[in-house]
Amino acid sequence: MSGLGTIAKKELRTYFTSPIAYVVFTVFGVLAGFFFYSLINWFNSLSLQLAQNPAYYAQLNINQQVFAPLFNNLSVVLLLMIPLLTMRLFAEEKKNGTDEMLLTSPVPVGRIILGKYLAALAVLAGMLALTALSTGFAFIYGNPEVPAFLTGFLGLFLMGAAFIALGLFFSSLTENQIVAAALTFGALLLFWIINWAASAASGVGRSVLEYLSILRHFDNMTRGILDTVDLVYYASFVFLGLYFSYAAIQSRRWR
């Protein structure tokens, strides 16, 4: 697709010629390593304690007791990190005045948005790939269930992809990167805690709030459950985020 690859490469180059990607990779990697090390240590201690009791020892499950908590902890880190990845995507262009040149180029708005989105998605994939490699030695010393392990990382990727789409939209609304990051974080936090409101609701309202909760769909994947409902939810979230970004940029283009 003409222009799409060029935009994506430009954005990727910008990530790695500035401190953003390195800071995000470092913080995410250090926290992921700390969480994994702590959980593995706890699991090993628990294994030693229960080794004398075969009935309890047989109930140990590294996926549920190490990887599921790890995925949940990493989802919180993504909630904090993704706004930093997306805040500059359009806001920086507006602040530097380069958005006019970009929007009057022959490249369609849809491809500009998709190129920026794919660049941020590539950074997310790199973060998760490094984390997956660092946790891989658990397969040497333990016997995790591969499908549940892969499903958990897929859940992290889809959640991150949804976060990026929303962050891209807020970045398209302002030229201030801090404002874009704050709006993104606030909106994501709302989808994060909406499940609390669902517990106090009833009937149709409860069902709607539960469906909107991003955590509800993620929890299924951390348990190794791959449901089409969850896949449709994340695909819809990404589509709407990109569509609203398109509408915001298009409205500016025709002013």
C-alpha positions in Angstrom: 0.0 0.0 0.0 1.6 3.3 -1.2 2.6 5.5 1.7 1.6 3.2 4.5 5.0 1.6 4.8 6.7 4.9 4.6 4.6 6.4 7.4 5.2 3.3 9.6 8.9 3.3 9.0 9.1 7.0 9.8 7.3 6.6 13.0 9.4 3.6 14.0 12.5 5.6 13.3 11.2 8.4 15.4 10.6 6.1 18.4 14.1 4.8 18.3 15.9 8.1 17.6 14.2 9.5 20.8 14.4 8.2 24.3 10.7 7.1 24.3 11.1 3.5 23.0 14.2 2.9 25.2 12.6 4.2 28.3 9.4 2.2 27.7 11.3 -1.0 26.8 13.5 -0.6 29.9 10.7 0.1 32.4 8.5 -2.7 31.0 11.4 -5.2 30.9 12.6 -4.4 34.4 9.1 -4.6 35.9 8.2 -7.8 34.0 11.5 -9.4 35.2 10.8 -8.4 38.8 7.2 -9.7 38.7 8.3 -13.0 37.1 11.2 -13.5 39.5 9.0 -12.8 42.5 6.3 -15.2 41.4 8.7 -18.0 40.5 10.4 -17.7 43.9 7.0 -17.8 45.6 6.0 -20.8 43.5 9.2 -22.7 44.3 8.8 -22.0 48.0 5.2 -23.2 47.9 6.3 -26.3 46.0 8.8 -27.2 48.7 6.3 -26.7 51.4 3.7 -28.9 49.7 6.1 -31.6 48.6 5.3 -33.6 51.7 1.6 -33.6 50.9 0.9 -35.2 47.5 -2.8 -34.2 47.5 -2.0 -30.5 47.7 1.2 -30.8 45.6 -0.8 -32.2 42.7 -3.0 -29.1 42.7 0.0 -26.8 41.9 -0.3 -25.2 38.5 2.4 -22.8 37.2 0.0 -21.3 34.6 -2.6 -20.3 37.2 -0.2 -19.4 40.0 2.7 -17.7 38.1 1.7 -16.7 34.6 -1.9 -15.6 35.3 -0.8 -13.1 38.0 2.1 -12.1 35.8 -0.2 -11.3 32.9 -2.5 -9.3 35.2 0.5 -7.3 36.6 1.8 -6.6 33.1 -1.6 -5.4 32.0 -1.4 -2.7 34.7 2.1 -1.7 33.4 0.6 -1.4 29.9 -2.1 0.9 31.2 0.7 3.2 32.3 3.1 2.7 29.4 0.8 2.9 26.4 -0.2 6.6 26.9 3.6 7.4 26.6 3.8 5.6 23.3 0.8 7.2 21.7 0.9 10.8 23.1 3.2 12.1 20.4 1.8 10.3 17.3 -0.3 13.3 16.1 0.2 15.8 18.9 3.9 16.3 18.0 3.0 16.8 14.4 0.5 19.6 15.3 2.9 21.3 17.7 5.7 21.3 15.1 3.4 22.4 12.3 4.2 19.4 10.2 0.7 18.1 10.3 -0.4 20.5 7.5 2.2 19.1 5.2 1.3 15.5 6.2 -2.5 16.1 5.7 -2.1 17.8 2.3 0.1 15.0 1.0 -1.3 12.6 -1.6 -1.3 9.8 1.1 -4.9 9.1 2.2 -5.8 9.9 5.8 -6.7 6.3 6.5 -3.2 5.2 5.5 -1.5 7.9 7.6 -3.5 6.7 10.7 -2.8 3.1 10.0 0.9 3.6 9.4 1.2 5.4 12.8 -0.9 2.7 14.5 1.2 -0.1 13.0 4.5 1.6 14.2 3.2 1.8 17.8 1.9 -1.8 17.5 5.4 -3.0 16.4 6.9 -1.4 19.5 4.3 -3.2 21.7 5.0 -6.5 20.0 8.7 -6.0 20.6 8.1 -5.4 24.3 6.0 -8.5 24.7 8.4 -10.6 22.6 11.3 -9.8 25.0 9.1 -10.6 28.0 8.1 -13.9 26.4 11.7 -14.8 25.9 12.7 -13.9 29.4 9.9 -16.1 30.9 10.7 -19.0 28.5 13.1 -20.7 30.8 10.1 -21.7 32.9 9.6 -24.4 30.3 13.0 -25.8 31.1 12.4 -26.1 34.8 8.6 -26.5 34.8 5.8 -27.9 32.7 3.5 -24.9 31.8 0.6 -25.4 29.5 1.7 -23.9 26.2 -1.8 -22.9 24.9 -2.6 -21.0 28.2 0.8 -19.3 28.0 0.3 -18.2 24.4 -3.3 -17.1 25.1 -2.2 -14.9 28.0 0.3 -13.1 25.8 -2.3 -12.8 23.0 -4.6 -11.2 25.6 -1.8 -8.7 26.5 -1.2 -7.9 22.8 -4.9 -7.4 22.1 -5.3 -5.2 25.2 -2.3 -3.2 24.2 -3.6 -2.9 20.6 -6.9 -1.5 22.0 -5.0 0.9 24.2 -3.0 2.2 21.3 -6.1 2.8 19.1 -7.6 4.9 21.9 -4.4 6.7 22.5 -4.1 7.5 18.8 -7.5 9.1 18.9 -6.7 11.4 21.8 -3.4 12.4 20.3 -5.3 13.5 17.2 -7.4 15.9 19.3 -4.6 18.1 20.8 -1.1 19.4 20.1 -0.1 19.0 23.8 1.4 15.6 24.4 0.9 15.7 28.2 -2.8 16.4 27.6 -3.0 13.5 25.1 -1.4 11.1 27.6 -3.6 12.3 30.5 -6.8 11.9 28.4 -5.7 8.4 27.2 -4.9 7.3 30.7 -8.2 8.6 32.1 -10.3 6.9 29.4 -8.4 3.6 29.8 -8.8 3.7 33.5 -12.5 4.2 33.0 -12.7 1.0 30.9 -10.5 -0.7 33.5 -12.8 0.1 36.5 -16.1 -0.1 34.8 -16.5 -3.6 36.1 -16.8 -2.2 39.6 -20.0 -0.4 38.5 -21.2 -3.6 36.9 -21.1 -5.4 40.2 -23.5 -2.8 41.7 -25.9 -2.8 38.7 -28.5 -5.3 37.6 -30.4 -6.6 34.6 -29.5 -5.2 31.2 -27.3 -2.4 32.6 -25.1 -5.0 34.4 -24.7 -7.0 31.2 -23.7 -3.9 29.2 -21.2 -2.7 31.8 -19.7 -6.2 32.0 -19.3 -6.4 28.3 -17.6 -2.9 28.2 -15.1 -3.9 30.9 -11.8 -4.5 29.3 -10.6 -6.6 32.3 -13.5 -9.0 31.9 -12.4 -10.0 28.4 -8.7 -10.1 29.4 -9.3 -12.4 32.4 -10.7 -15.1 30.2 -7.4 -15.1 28.2 -5.2 -15.3 31.3 -7.0 -18.5 32.2 -6.3 -19.9 28.7 -9.9 -19.4 27.4 -10.0 -18.1 23.8 -13.6 -16.9 23.1 -14.8 -15.3 20.0 -16.7 -12.8 22.1 -13.5 -11.5 23.5 -11.8 -11.3 20.1 -14.8 -9.4 18.7 -14.6 -7.0 21.6 -11.0 -6.1 21.1 -11.4 -5.9 17.3 -14.4 -3.5 17.8 -12.4 -1.4 20.3 -9.5 -1.1 17.8 -11.8 -0.3 14.9 -13.7 2.4 16.8 -10.4 4.0 18.0 -9.1 4.2 14.5 -12.4 5.3 13.1 -12.7 8.2 15.6 -9.1 9.1 14.8 -10.0 9.2 11.1 -13.0 11.4 11.8 -11.0 13.8 13.9 -8.2 14.2 11.3 -10.6 14.3 8.4 -12.6 17.1 10.0 -9.4 19.1 10.5 -8.3 18.4 6.9 -11.5 19.9 5.4 -11.6 23.0 7.6 
